[in-house]
Amino acid sequence: MWVAAGLSIVCWIGLLSLLAAASLVFPILPLAFLIVPIAMLWNFVAIGAKRFHDIGWSGWLICLGLIPGLGQIFLFMTIGILKGNRGNNRYGHDPRRTWSSDMLDER
């Protein structure tokens, strides 16, 4: 999760600085300033919803991040610190369990 978020931020900053420099030469590029943040927001929401599903909670809780201050603290505490459920939950199987560990449990 942290690797994906960090990589997204680094890519976003790099791309925006590249677009800012290139927009001096190509005037159509400021349109990318609208498209890139929307794509980055989509990525953040998708990763956050998957993480909430891993915990066993609804993905809609990612919307609590819109509350200034408290929302960011809530997201950090839940997405960054809480461990996911062991075993299956209503959103699917445990992603930490591999095929080999399933085979060992059956013996």
Secondary structure, DSSP 8 states (H G I E B T S, - for coil): -HHHHHHHHHHHHHHHHHHHHHTTT-TTGGGHHHHHHHHHHHHHHHHHHHHHHHHTS-GGGGGGGGSTTHHHHHHIIIIII----SS-BTTB--TT--HHHHHHHH-
